[in-house]
Amino acid sequence: MTRLPLAAAALAALLAAVPTGATQELDELPGLAPLPETGLVASEAASDAPAIAFADRAAAEPLTSSAATDPGAEPATEPAEPAATAAAVPAAGAPAESEDDPAVKLEVDAESRELQELKKAEEAAQVGEASAPVPSPAEPAPGVEAGERIALLPEIDHDLATLQAEFDIPIDVNEAVAQWVRFFQGPQIRPHFVKWLSRYSRYEAQYRTILKEHGLPEDTIFLAMIESGFANFAYSWARASGPWQFISSTGRTFGLKQDFWVDERRDPDKAAHAAAKYLTELRQQLGDWRLAWAGYNAGAGTIMRARARGQRDFWEMTQGRVLRRETKGYVPKLMAAAIVTKHREAFGFRDDEVERLERIETDDVQLSGSVMLNVVARAAGVSEREIMDLNPELRRAVTPPRPFTLRLPKGSAESFSQNWPALERTARANFAGHVVQRGDTLGAIALRFGTQVDGIMQLNGLTTARRLRIGQELLIPVPRGGLQVAKGEPAKPAPARPAAAAAPAAPAAAPASAKLAGTPIMEPAGYRPPPVPIAGPRHVVQDGDTLWSISQRVGVDLDTLCKWNGIRNPRRFTLKIGTELLVKAQGG
């Protein structure tokens, strides 16, 4: 598990799947792209959800609702403790701390429980804690003589030098390593290790190729084995995620996107590249692979503090007080996993009990905007579960509201391309975001956006509870033409943040009664920019415009458009109809 300060910010939004057997007719949601039946598990109440203790997890009450006509509806009130708030649209850089969709969460919970069980078993067995001082690599362990079989591992039919030559990473054999070998063989852990071996055969070629590409020893793959057992959906107690178990902040440092829609720490390919970069930096900082592995678990600063106390190498550090018990066992655990994997039959893991999972070959398809995964599955002639397994970074039953590359089983792209044009209309989903404010009710929110309460409830997994919580984020099904505010219900957008004093040009103020033009950055699902680009130096914001869509019509990136108009933070900027934007550089 990587160690950097864990970000405390959290999104409270929850996009829940349409409950199985829901009777709400699609034509009761005016303007909403038809939502096909998903067959996903209905959202559970917070009190019934599987409990997993995660660090820095925002306390979340279930969102609740009431129709505008319900005289007993309670408006939103302040939570008992301040909730972390976010912009009304789930932003690309926002922490991935909201709940996954129910079907995805089942996978997350199952693989996370597996990590918890292993951690409890390790703590109970106190494995890796040698009672006597552990010799360093320069001092052979007792019973390990050149040319002789290894006394601590009698299952291996050759000497230590021959064993070490089988790997391109350092391999030591001492009491600590032997303890981990016996731990993996034990009846409590053996079924888990069998599962690790099965997954290893699926990811071995992919991970070895990536590690070699970055100049790392290929046997570094065993770090992923001890981190997660190659489980893509697994979360640790410290909220580390994915096969290489990045915490949120470290993942972002190495380019792994985490937001309401995706968590790229769970993408096997992207996470492996990020881990290779991180390990390369640790090796350069600490000068030794054993210390680099320990640094991956504890952080480079911890290893440097141990060095400052005169401890020269990892094995010497295990006798000191700087490293935690988990880190002291981390390196021997990796070595033991490598030894047992390469000699699985010698250690009793028979071929007939280890299912060798084949690597899944894939086709890539490019999607634009949010589309329902079950409709994609229908077009490709595959199951939705297959798509989830091939795209573990997805946190929702829809793709993100931006261009996205989706992996499909090999050979299914042709079927998809043939069937998609006829199904695309039914797969599109349009969303807006709304942060609950004091006095809000679901009825008032539905009236404001020109939609129905039932649609909001289904999209957010709401049931019969009666309170909304200030700061919680709702996804709103909206008509394709943009946000529609009913007459007599003026919009109450959050005030726009002032532009910097030195900005070259600030947007002209819109009338106070102006409604929101659209979500500030997110491209509406199914949106197609007009064929005619914006020609003049200024543009008056129209219904359905977003900063992103305007930048595309002008032919510049979003940052440039914001710079021209003095917009510091586009994620927090409120775009209103009637606002005049500068769309050409002054003097250009």
C-alpha positions as a Python dict, from the first residue, in 0.01 Angstrom:
ca = {
    (1, 'M'): (0, 0, 0),
    (2, 'T'): (145, 334, -98),
    (3, 'R'): (184, 595, 171),
    (4, 'L'): (123, 967, 116),
    (5, 'P'): (-116, 1196, 307),
    (6, 'L'): (-473, 1085, 238),
    (7, 'A'): (-700, 1356, 98),
    (8, 'A'): (-991, 1424, 331),
    (9, 'A'): (-1229, 1576, 76),
    (10, 'A'): (-1519, 1348, -17),
    (11, 'L'): (-1807, 1354, -260),
    (12, 'A'): (-2145, 1260, -116),
    (13, 'A'): (-2316, 1208, -451),
    (14, 'L'): (-2458, 868, -531),
    (15, 'L'): (-2576, 754, -871),
    (16, 'A'): (-2772, 438, -800),
    (17, 'A'): (-2897, 192, -1058),
    (18, 'V'): (-3266, 176, -1142),
    (19, 'P'): (-3409, -77, -895),
    (20, 'T'): (-3503, -413, -1042),
    (21, 'G'): (-3872, -436, -1108),
    (22, 'A'): (-3928, -60, -1095),
    (23, 'T'): (-4269, 25, -1238),
    (24, 'Q'): (-4197, 387, -1333),
    (25, 'E'): (-4268, 429, -1704),
    (26, 'L'): (-4002, 602, -1912),
    (27, 'D'): (-4250, 839, -2073),
    (28, 'E'): (-4324, 983, -1728),
    (29, 'L'): (-3979, 1145, -1733),
    (30, 'P'): (-4018, 1423, -1990),
    (31, 'G'): (-3715, 1471, -2211),
    (32, 'L'): (-3502, 1208, -2039),
    (33, 'A'): (-3319, 970, -2266),
    (34, 'P'): (-3493, 634, -2217),
    (35, 'L'): (-3330, 430, -1942),
    (36, 'P'): (-3350, 60, -2032),
    (37, 'E'): (-3408, -195, -1760),
    (38, 'T'): (-3078, -265, -1591),
    (39, 'G'): (-3138, -572, -1382),
    (40, 'L'): (-2891, -440, -1125),
    (41, 'V'): (-2931, -485, -752),
    (42, 'A'): (-3141, -217, -585),
    (43, 'S'): (-2960, 32, -365),
    (44, 'E'): (-2951, -53, 3),
    (45, 'A'): (-3008, 184, 291),
    (46, 'A'): (-2690, 309, 447),
    (47, 'S'): (-2756, 117, 767),
    (48, 'D'): (-2787, -212, 576),
    (49, 'A'): (-2482, -171, 354),
    (50, 'P'): (-2185, -399, 418),
    (51, 'A'): (-1967, -221, 670),
    (52, 'I'): (-1604, -167, 578),
    (53, 'A'): (-1402, 76, 787),
    (54, 'F'): (-1218, 314, 559),
    (55, 'A'): (-995, 603, 660),
    (56, 'D'): (-1114, 957, 601),
    (57, 'R'): (-1454, 838, 482),
    (58, 'A'): (-1714, 1117, 492),
    (59, 'A'): (-2011, 1026, 710),
    (60, 'A'): (-2304, 1000, 474),
    (61, 'E'): (-2675, 1000, 547),
    (62, 'P'): (-2902, 863, 276),
    (63, 'L'): (-3046, 1134, 55),
    (64, 'T'): (-3417, 1166, 110),
    (65, 'S'): (-3701, 1318, -82),
    (66, 'S'): (-4051, 1461, -90),
    (67, 'A'): (-4281, 1578, -365),
    (68, 'A'): (-4368, 1945, -388),
    (69, 'T'): (-4728, 1860, -301),
    (70, 'D'): (-4633, 1674, 16),
    (71, 'P'): (-4725, 1903, 304),
    (72, 'G'): (-4503, 1703, 539),
    (73, 'A'): (-4192, 1735, 331),
    (74, 'E'): (-3898, 1859, 533),
    (75, 'P'): (-3660, 2104, 366),
    (76, 'A'): (-3289, 2036, 366),
    (77, 'T'): (-3122, 2114, 698),
    (78, 'E'): (-2767, 2145, 817),
    (79, 'P'): (-2604, 1808, 892),
    (80, 'A'): (-2489, 1733, 1244),
    (81, 'E'): (-2132, 1760, 1119),
    (82, 'P'): (-2021, 1967, 820),
    (83, 'A'): (-2025, 1759, 504),
    (84, 'A'): (-1757, 1794, 240),
    (85, 'T'): (-1919, 1982, -46),
    (86, 'A'): (-1833, 1989, -414),
    (87, 'A'): (-1939, 2166, -731),
    (88, 'A'): (-2282, 2075, -863),
    (89, 'V'): (-2127, 1854, -1128),
    (90, 'P'): (-1894, 1568, -1029),
    (91, 'A'): (-1560, 1713, -1133),
    (92, 'A'): (-1282, 1521, -1301),
    (93, 'G'): (-1041, 1594, -1019),
    (94, 'A'): (-1276, 1524, -732),
    (95, 'P'): (-1199, 1245, -485),
    (96, 'A'): (-1356, 910, -554),
    (97, 'E'): (-1511, 885, -208),
    (98, 'S'): (-1880, 850, -299),
    (99, 'E'): (-2037, 505, -310),
    (100, 'D'): (-2006, 298, -625),
    (101, 'D'): (-2319, 180, -800),
    (102, 'P'): (-2470, -124, -622),
    (103, 'A'): (-2357, -382, -878),
    (104, 'V'): (-2000, -247, -870),
    (105, 'K'): (-2007, -215, -492),
    (106, 'L'): (-2080, -587, -460),
    (107, 'E'): (-1745, -658, -628),
    (108, 'V'): (-1569, -393, -421),
    (109, 'D'): (-1707, -531, -95),
    (110, 'A'): (-1625, -892, -180),
    (111, 'E'): (-1262, -826, -273),
    (112, 'S'): (-1217, -578, 13),
    (113, 'R'): (-1340, -838, 264),
    (114, 'E'): (-1077, -1076, 130),
    (115, 'L'): (-802, -824, 211),
    (116, 'Q'): (-949, -770, 557),
    (117, 'E'): (-956, -1141, 629),
    (118, 'L'): (-592, -1175, 526),
    (119, 'K'): (-487, -880, 739),
    (120, 'K'): (-663, -1021, 1045),
    (121, 'A'): (-502, -1361, 989),
    (122, 'E'): (-157, -1203, 958),
    (123, 'E'): (-204, -1007, 1278),
    (124, 'A'): (-328, -1312, 1465),
    (125, 'A'): (-37, -1526, 1348),
    (126, 'Q'): (220, -1246, 1399),
    (127, 'V'): (377, -1379, 1085),
    (128, 'G'): (703, -1223, 968),
    (129, 'E'): (820, -1134, 1316),
    (130, 'A'): (1131, -1345, 1372),
    (131, 'S'): (1209, -1403, 1740),
    (132, 'A'): (1583, -1392, 1676),
    (133, 'P'): (1780, -1128, 1482),
    (134, 'V'): (1747, -1179, 1108),
    (135, 'P'): (2083, -1196, 927),
    (136, 'S'): (2146, -953, 646),
    (137, 'P'): (2203, -1082, 292),
    (138, 'A'): (2578, -1068, 349),
    (139, 'E'): (2541, -1317, 636),
    (140, 'P'): (2389, -1650, 527),
    (141, 'A'): (2110, -1778, 748),
    (142, 'P'): (2182, -2086, 959),
    (143, 'G'): (2151, -2403, 756),
    (144, 'V'): (2204, -2227, 423),
    (145, 'E'): (2546, -2331, 296),
    (146, 'A'): (2679, -2296, -57),
    (147, 'G'): (2600, -2605, -267),
    (148, 'E'): (2359, -2748, -11),
    (149, 'R'): (1980, -2764, -11),
    (150, 'I'): (1809, -2492, 187),
    (151, 'A'): (1735, -2621, 536),
    (152, 'L'): (1455, -2368, 598),
    (153, 'L'): (1284, -2467, 271),
    (154, 'P'): (1344, -2842, 227),
    (155, 'E'): (1077, -2862, -45),
    (156, 'I'): (1321, -2698, -289),
    (157, 'D'): (1562, -2949, -441),
    (158, 'H'): (1854, -2713, -500),
    (159, 'D'): (2074, -2465, -316),
    (160, 'L'): (2023, -2097, -239),
    (161, 'A'): (2243, -1968, -521),
    (162, 'T'): (2041, -2164, -776),
    (163, 'L'): (1717, -2036, -627),
    (164, 'Q'): (1834, -1675, -637),
    (165, 'A'): (1941, -1714, -1000),
    (166, 'E'): (1579, -1794, -1092),
    (167, 'F'): (1471, -1436, -1015),
    (168, 'D'): (1567, -1088, -1132),
    (169, 'I'): (1486, -941, -789),
    (170, 'P'): (1675, -994, -462),
    (171, 'I'): (1575, -1318, -288),
    (172, 'D'): (1685, -1399, 67),
    (173, 'V'): (1599, -1701, 276),
    (174, 'N'): (1579, -1653, 652),
    (175, 'E'): (1336, -1717, 936),
    (176, 'A'): (1111, -1427, 835),
    (177, 'V'): (1079, -1547, 474),
    (178, 'A'): (1024, -1907, 586),
    (179, 'Q'): (744, -1797, 821),
    (180, 'W'): (560, -1636, 530),
    (181, 'V'): (601, -1949, 318),
    (182, 'R'): (441, -2158, 594),
    (183, 'F'): (170, -1896, 638),
    (184, 'F'): (73, -1924, 270),
    (185, 'Q'): (60, -2303, 306),
    (186, 'G'): (-163, -2288, 614),
    (187, 'P'): (-525, -2403, 591),
    (188, 'Q'): (-670, -2058, 665),
    (189, 'I'): (-475, -1876, 393),
    (190, 'R'): (-421, -2152, 138),
    (191, 'P'): (-757, -2092, -44),
    (192, 'H'): (-666, -1725, -84),
    (193, 'F'): (-323, -1808, -224),
    (194, 'V'): (-481, -2051, -470),
    (195, 'K'): (-694, -1760, -592),
    (196, 'W'): (-383, -1541, -621),
    (197, 'L'): (-211, -1805, -832),
    (198, 'S'): (-515, -1824, -1061),
    (199, 'R'): (-518, -1449, -1117),
    (200, 'Y'): (-140, -1445, -1159),
    (201, 'S'): (-168, -1646, -1479),
    (202, 'R'): (-411, -1386, -1620),
    (203, 'Y'): (-199, -1078, -1549),
    (204, 'E'): (157, -1215, -1563),
    (205, 'A'): (231, -1136, -1928),
    (206, 'Q'): (67, -791, -1912),
    (207, 'Y'): (246, -681, -1595),
    (208, 'R'): (584, -821, -1692),
    (209, 'T'): (566, -633, -2022),
    (210, 'I'): (486, -304, -1847),
    (211, 'L'): (756, -349, -1583),
    (212, 'K'): (1015, -430, -1849),
    (213, 'E'): (906, -124, -2048),
    (214, 'H'): (990, 93, -1745),
    (215, 'G'): (1324, -80, -1685),
    (216, 'L'): (1213, -261, -1368),
    (217, 'P'): (1281, -625, -1279),
    (218, 'E'): (992, -830, -1415),
    (219, 'D'): (957, -1021, -1089),
    (220, 'T'): (840, -695, -929),
    (221, 'I'): (500, -839, -1028),
    (222, 'F'): (496, -1014, -690),
    (223, 'L'): (451, -678, -521),
    (224, 'A'): (103, -662, -676),
    (225, 'M'): (41, -1016, -554),
    (226, 'I'): (102, -931, -188),
    (227, 'E'): (-73, -594, -216),
    (228, 'S'): (-404, -721, -352),
    (229, 'G'): (-376, -1076, -484),
    (230, 'F'): (-432, -913, -827),
    (231, 'A'): (-783, -806, -719),
    (232, 'N'): (-881, -498, -920),
    (233, 'F'): (-1175, -388, -703),
    (234, 'A'): (-1010, -433, -362),
    (235, 'Y'): (-990, -150, -107),
    (236, 'S'): (-774, -170, 204),
    (237, 'W'): (-851, -37, 552),
    (238, 'A'): (-656, 279, 455),
    (239, 'R'): (-870, 328, 142),
    (240, 'A'): (-591, 215, -90),
    (241, 'S'): (-742, 74, -407),
    (242, 'G'): (-676, -151, -701),
    (243, 'P'): (-425, -423, -785),
    (244, 'W'): (-129, -203, -688),
    (245, 'Q'): (-312, -49, -389),
    (246, 'F'): (-262, 323, -439),
    (247, 'I'): (-407, 564, -187),
    (248, 'S'): (-590, 855, -343),
    (249, 'S'): (-319, 1121, -324),
    (250, 'T'): (-38, 897, -450),
    (251, 'G'): (-256, 778, -735),
    (252, 'R'): (-318, 1135, -848),
    (253, 'T'): (52, 1214, -820),
    (254, 'F'): (118, 941, -1076),
    (255, 'G'): (-167, 1035, -1310),
    (256, 'L'): (-452, 808, -1200),
    (257, 'K'): (-786, 989, -1241),
    (258, 'Q'): (-1037, 951, -959),
    (259, 'D'): (-1380, 1112, -973),
    (260, 'F'): (-1748, 1033, -945),
    (261, 'W'): (-1735, 826, -1263),
    (262, 'V'): (-1404, 638, -1262),
    (263, 'D'): (-1126, 526, -1030),
    (264, 'E'): (-824, 452, -1246),
    (265, 'R'): (-640, 297, -953),
    (266, 'R'): (-855, -6, -1043),
    (267, 'D'): (-744, -8, -1408),
    (268, 'P'): (-483, -288, -1426),
    (269, 'D'): (-290, -131, -1714),
    (270, 'K'): (-284, 229, -1592),
    (271, 'A'): (-216, 131, -1231),
    (272, 'A'): (77, -89, -1334),
    (273, 'H'): (236, 197, -1528),
    (274, 'A'): (186, 428, -1228),
    (275, 'A'): (335, 171, -988),
    (276, 'A'): (638, 126, -1214),
    (277, 'K'): (699, 502, -1213),
    (278, 'Y'): (663, 521, -836),
    (279, 'L'): (896, 226, -775),
    (280, 'T'): (1152, 375, -1012),
    (281, 'E'): (1154, 694, -803),
    (282, 'L'): (1182, 498, -478),
    (283, 'R'): (1474, 293, -613),
    (284, 'Q'): (1652, 612, -717),
    (285, 'Q'): (1591, 770, -376),
    (286, 'L'): (1678, 472, -159),
    (287, 'G'): (1934, 287, -374),
    (288, 'D'): (1815, -68, -304),
    (289, 'W'): (1519, -277, -415),
    (290, 'R'): (1445, -410, -67),
    (291, 'L'): (1428, -55, 64),
    (292, 'A'): (1224, 57, -238),
    (293, 'W'): (964, -211, -161),
    (294, 'A'): (958, -110, 205),
    (295, 'G'): (920, 251, 93),
    (296, 'Y'): (623, 155, -126),
    (297, 'N'): (454, 33, 190),
    (298, 'A'): (571, 290, 446),
    (299, 'G'): (688, 590, 242),
    (300, 'A'): (1040, 697, 156),
    (301, 'G'): (1054, 931, 455),
    (302, 'T'): (1018, 642, 698),
    (303, 'I'): (1309, 457, 539),
    (304, 'M'): (1524, 769, 550),
    (305, 'R'): (1449, 815, 920),
    (306, 'A'): (1566, 459, 985),
    (307, 'R'): (1885, 531, 791),
    (308, 'A'): (1940, 844, 996),
    (309, 'R'): (1956, 617, 1301),
    (310, 'G'): (2244, 422, 1148),
    (311, 'Q'): (2046, 128, 1014),
    (312, 'R'): (2214, 33, 686),
    (313, 'D'): (1982, -210, 510),
    (314, 'F'): (1630, -346, 534),
    (315, 'W'): (1711, -646, 751),
    (316, 'E'): (1892, -427, 1000),
    (317, 'M'): (1592, -193, 1003),
    (318, 'T'): (1366, -483, 1107),
    (319, 'Q'): (1555, -491, 1438),
    (320, 'G'): (1491, -122, 1499),
    (321, 'R'): (1184, 73, 1607),
    (322, 'V'): (1126, 300, 1306),
    (323, 'L'): (945, 52, 1082),
    (324, 'R'): (596, -66, 1168),
    (325, 'R'): (527, -438, 1203),
    (326, 'E'): (351, -442, 865),
    (327, 'T'): (654, -294, 689),
    (328, 'K'): (896, -529, 864),
    (329, 'G'): (698, -818, 719),
    (330, 'Y'): (645, -662, 376),
    (331, 'V'): (976, -755, 209),
    (332, 'P'): (994, -1115, 336),
    (333, 'K'): (629, -1156, 237),
    (334, 'L'): (710, -1050, -120),
    (335, 'M'): (1007, -1287, -135),
    (336, 'A'): (801, -1575, 2),
    (337, 'A'): (520, -1514, -249),
    (338, 'A'): (775, -1518, -532),
    (339, 'I'): (936, -1841, -411),
    (340, 'V'): (606, -2026, -362),
    (341, 'T'): (468, -1909, -699),
    (342, 'K'): (770, -2032, -894),
    (343, 'H'): (773, -2361, -700),
    (344, 'R'): (400, -2399, -642),
    (345, 'E'): (389, -2778, -683),
    (346, 'A'): (683, -2829, -448),
    (347, 'F'): (488, -2637, -181),
    (348, 'G'): (171, -2837, -238),
    (349, 'F'): (-26, -2617, -475),
    (350, 'R'): (-122, -2873, -737),
    (351, 'D'): (-201, -2781, -1096),
    (352, 'D'): (-540, -2949, -1069),
    (353, 'E'): (-651, -2708, -792),
    (354, 'V'): (-513, -2387, -943),
    (355, 'E'): (-736, -2267, -1225),
    (356, 'R'): (-514, -2090, -1474),
    (357, 'L'): (-720, -1790, -1579),
    (358, 'E'): (-642, -1690, -1934),
    (359, 'R'): (-557, -1336, -2026),
    (360, 'I'): (-863, -1173, -2181),
    (361, 'E'): (-799, -1017, -2519),
    (362, 'T'): (-1005, -705, -2585),
    (363, 'D'): (-1139, -471, -2851),
    (364, 'D'): (-1152, -98, -2778),
    (365, 'V'): (-1448, 117, -2875),
    (366, 'Q'): (-1470, 495, -2843),
    (367, 'L'): (-1780, 639, -2675),
    (368, 'S'): (-1886, 1001, -2629),
    (369, 'G'): (-2106, 1103, -2339),
    (370, 'S'): (-2280, 890, -2078),
    (371, 'V'): (-2423, 566, -2213),
    (372, 'M'): (-2583, 278, -2025),
    (373, 'L'): (-2352, -23, -1998),
    (374, 'N'): (-2631, -278, -2035),
    (375, 'V'): (-2727, -130, -2372),
    (376, 'V'): (-2362, -142, -2481),
    (377, 'A'): (-2355, -506, -2372),
    (378, 'R'): (-2666, -579, -2576),
    (379, 'A'): (-2514, -414, -2884),
    (380, 'A'): (-2189, -611, -2844),
    (381, 'G'): (-2362, -941, -2770),
    (382, 'V'): (-2190, -984, -2433),
    (383, 'S'): (-2299, -964, -2069),
    (384, 'E'): (-2285, -650, -1860),
    (385, 'R'): (-2072, -842, -1608),
    (386, 'E'): (-1809, -902, -1877),
    (387, 'I'): (-1794, -529, -1945),
    (388, 'M'): (-1759, -453, -1574),
    (389, 'D'): (-1475, -704, -1538),
    (390, 'L'): (-1290, -558, -1836),
    (391, 'N'): (-1342, -200, -1719),
    (392, 'P'): (-1302, -215, -1340),
    (393, 'E'): (-1226, 158, -1325),
    (394, 'L'): (-1593, 236, -1397),
    (395, 'R'): (-1787, 323, -1081),
    (396, 'R'): (-2128, 363, -1241),
    (397, 'A'): (-2366, 168, -1464),
    (398, 'V'): (-2294, 435, -1726),
    (399, 'T'): (-1978, 563, -1889),
    (400, 'P'): (-1849, 911, -1793),
    (401, 'P'): (-2001, 1221, -1961),
    (402, 'R'): (-1689, 1269, -2174),
    (403, 'P'): (-1502, 1074, -2441),
    (404, 'F'): (-1419, 731, -2302),
    (405, 'T'): (-1245, 421, -2435),
    (406, 'L'): (-1440, 109, -2338),
    (407, 'R'): (-1290, -239, -2351),
    (408, 'L'): (-1503, -518, -2496),
    (409, 'P'): (-1424, -891, -2529),
    (410, 'K'): (-1215, -967, -2836),
    (411, 'G'): (-1425, -1006, -3147),
    (412, 'S'): (-1732, -821, -3017),
    (413, 'A'): (-1645, -479, -3165),
    (414, 'E'): (-1785, -577, -3503),
    (415, 'S'): (-2121, -675, -3353),
    (416, 'F'): (-2118, -352, -3153),
    (417, 'S'): (-2055, -135, -3458),
    (418, 'Q'): (-2342, -304, -3645),
    (419, 'N'): (-2598, -280, -3364),
    (420, 'W'): (-2500, 45, -3193),
    (421, 'P'): (-2660, 294, -3437),
    (422, 'A'): (-3005, 145, -3370),
    (423, 'L'): (-2955, 129, -2992),
    (424, 'E'): (-2759, 447, -2928),
    (425, 'R'): (-3067, 663, -2874),
    (426, 'T'): (-3193, 438, -2596),
    (427, 'A'): (-2850, 427, -2433),
    (428, 'R'): (-2795, 801, -2391),
    (429, 'A'): (-2841, 955, -2049),
    (430, 'N'): (-2852, 1329, -1977),
    (431, 'F'): (-2761, 1456, -1632),
    (432, 'A'): (-2724, 1781, -1446),
    (433, 'G'): (-2583, 1824, -1099),
    (434, 'H'): (-2740, 1996, -798),
    (435, 'V'): (-2585, 2058, -457),
    (436, 'V'): (-2857, 2056, -193),
    (437, 'Q'): (-2899, 2393, -18),
    (438, 'R'): (-3094, 2507, 285),
    (439, 'G'): (-3468, 2488, 225),
    (440, 'D'): (-3450, 2252, -74),
    (441, 'T'): (-3709, 1979, -123),
    (442, 'L'): (-3710, 1724, -401),
    (443, 'G'): (-4036, 1867, -530),
    (444, 'A'): (-3886, 2215, -562),
    (445, 'I'): (-3571, 2077, -725),
    (446, 'A'): (-3777, 1875, -975),
    (447, 'L'): (-3987, 2181, -1061),
    (448, 'R'): (-3678, 2390, -1110),
    (449, 'F'): (-3519, 2145, -1354),
    (450, 'G'): (-3841, 2059, -1537),
    (451, 'T'): (-3833, 1692, -1442),
    (452, 'Q'): (-4017, 1461, -1202),
    (453, 'V'): (-3948, 1362, -843),
    (454, 'D'): (-3964, 991, -925),
    (455, 'G'): (-3690, 1032, -1185),
    (456, 'I'): (-3459, 1200, -934),
    (457, 'M'): (-3534, 932, -676),
    (458, 'Q'): (-3458, 647, -916),
    (459, 'L'): (-3138, 803, -1043),
    (460, 'N'): (-3006, 861, -690),
    (461, 'G'): (-3140, 544, -527),
    (462, 'L'): (-3371, 734, -289),
    (463, 'T'): (-3654, 554, -111),
    (464, 'T'): (-3897, 693, 146),
    (465, 'A'): (-3685, 889, 394),
    (466, 'R'): (-3784, 1250, 436),
    (467, 'R'): (-3475, 1466, 470),
    (468, 'L'): (-3214, 1603, 234),
    (469, 'R'): (-2874, 1696, 369),
    (470, 'I'): (-2714, 2029, 286),
    (471, 'G'): (-2403, 1981, 73),
    (472, 'Q'): (-2513, 1648, -70),
    (473, 'E'): (-2497, 1619, -446),
    (474, 'L'): (-2782, 1495, -663),
    (475, 'L'): (-2776, 1387, -1024),
    (476, 'I'): (-3081, 1520, -1206),
    (477, 'P'): (-3234, 1367, -1524),
    (478, 'V'): (-3277, 1664, -1757),
    (479, 'P'): (-3443, 1721, -2096),
    (480, 'R'): (-3215, 1700, -2397),
    (481, 'G'): (-3260, 2069, -2473),
    (482, 'G'): (-3086, 2177, -2155),
    (483, 'L'): (-3211, 2277, -1812),
    (484, 'Q'): (-3573, 2392, -1802),
    (485, 'V'): (-3683, 2611, -1515),
    (486, 'A'): (-4058, 2626, -1465),
    (487, 'K'): (-4234, 2961, -1462),
    (488, 'G'): (-4283, 3097, -1117),
    (489, 'E'): (-3987, 2897, -983),
    (490, 'P'): (-3680, 3116, -1030),
    (491, 'A'): (-3347, 2945, -1036),
    (492, 'K'): (-3126, 2987, -733),
    (493, 'P'): (-2775, 2926, -864),
    (494, 'A'): (-2479, 2957, -636),
    (495, 'P'): (-2318, 3299, -682),
    (496, 'A'): (-2037, 3309, -935),
    (497, 'R'): (-1692, 3355, -788),
    (498, 'P'): (-1533, 3687, -883),
    (499, 'A'): (-1262, 3681, -1145),
    (500, 'A'): (-906, 3782, -1061),
    (501, 'A'): (-845, 4155, -1053),
    (502, 'A'): (-571, 4125, -1312),
    (503, 'A'): (-780, 3918, -1552),
    (504, 'P'): (-787, 4057, -1906),
    (505, 'A'): (-1164, 4049, -1937),
    (506, 'A'): (-1439, 3936, -1705),
    (507, 'P'): (-1768, 3795, -1833),
    (508, 'A'): (-2046, 4050, -1855),
    (509, 'A'): (-2293, 4013, -1571),
    (510, 'A'): (-2609, 3822, -1655),
    (511, 'P'): (-2952, 3934, -1533),
    (512, 'A'): (-3021, 3833, -1174),
    (513, 'S'): (-3314, 3620, -1285),
    (514, 'A'): (-3111, 3427, -1544),
    (515, 'K'): (-3131, 3052, -1520),
    (516, 'L'): (-2834, 2818, -1536),
    (517, 'A'): (-2730, 2754, -1895),
    (518, 'G'): (-2609, 2403, -1825),
    (519, 'T'): (-2354, 2218, -1621),
    (520, 'P'): (-2036, 2430, -1619),
    (521, 'I'): (-1789, 2182, -1771),
    (522, 'M'): (-1954, 1848, -1835),
    (523, 'E'): (-2042, 1776, -2194),
    (524, 'P'): (-2410, 1672, -2195),
    (525, 'A'): (-2453, 1310, -2299),
    (526, 'G'): (-2535, 1291, -2667),
    (527, 'Y'): (-2430, 1652, -2723),
    (528, 'R'): (-2300, 1737, -3069),
    (529, 'P'): (-2140, 2080, -3123),
    (530, 'P'): (-2311, 2289, -3391),
    (531, 'P'): (-2145, 2251, -3730),
    (532, 'V'): (-2092, 2627, -3766),
    (533, 'P'): (-1809, 2753, -3539),
    (534, 'I'): (-1836, 3076, -3343),
    (535, 'A'): (-1699, 3347, -3570),
    (536, 'G'): (-1721, 3673, -3372),
    (537, 'P'): (-1495, 3794, -3090),
    (538, 'R'): (-1772, 3751, -2830),
    (539, 'H'): (-2040, 3493, -2763),
    (540, 'V'): (-2365, 3530, -2569),
    (541, 'V'): (-2431, 3213, -2369),
    (542, 'Q'): (-2732, 3016, -2493),
    (543, 'D'): (-2946, 2744, -2340),
    (544, 'G'): (-2743, 2420, -2330),
    (545, 'D'): (-2402, 2589, -2360),
    (546, 'T'): (-2114, 2473, -2143),
    (547, 'L'): (-1764, 2616, -2113),
    (548, 'W'): (-1633, 2297, -2269),
    (549, 'S'): (-1871, 2306, -2568),
    (550, 'I'): (-1797, 2676, -2630),
    (551, 'S'): (-1422, 2611, -2624),
    (552, 'Q'): (-1468, 2333, -2881),
    (553, 'R'): (-1667, 2558, -3114),
    (554, 'V'): (-1402, 2829, -3086),
    (555, 'G'): (-1121, 2578, -3142),
    (556, 'V'): (-926, 2634, -2820),
    (557, 'D'): (-884, 2433, -2503),
    (558, 'L'): (-1086, 2502, -2190),
    (559, 'D'): (-795, 2662, -2003),
    (560, 'T'): (-743, 2917, -2281),
    (561, 'L'): (-1110, 3014, -2287),
    (562, 'C'): (-1108, 3058, -1910),
    (563, 'K'): (-790, 3267, -1924),
    (564, 'W'): (-945, 3501, -2181),
    (565, 'N'): (-1243, 3556, -1951),
    (566, 'G'): (-1072, 3574, -1615),
    (567, 'I'): (-1227, 3252, -1490),
    (568, 'R'): (-999, 3110, -1223),
    (569, 'N'): (-1182, 2788, -1148),
    (570, 'P'): (-1418, 2665, -1422),
    (571, 'R'): (-1552, 2391, -1196),
    (572, 'R'): (-1696, 2650, -959),
    (573, 'F'): (-1797, 2907, -1218),
    (574, 'T'): (-2172, 2950, -1270),
    (575, 'L'): (-2249, 2985, -1641),
    (576, 'K'): (-2572, 3175, -1702),
    (577, 'I'): (-2776, 3237, -2013),
    (578, 'G'): (-2712, 3589, -2138),
    (579, 'T'): (-2356, 3603, -2010),
    (580, 'E'): (-2120, 3746, -2273),
    (581, 'L'): (-1790, 3564, -2311),
    (582, 'L'): (-1477, 3673, -2492),
    (583, 'V'): (-1401, 3399, -2747),
    (584, 'K'): (-1108, 3554, -2930),
    (585, 'A'): (-784, 3679, -2779),
    (586, 'Q'): (-772, 4056, -2767),
    (587, 'G'): (-584, 4184, -3068),
    (588, 'G'): (-610, 3839, -3232),
}
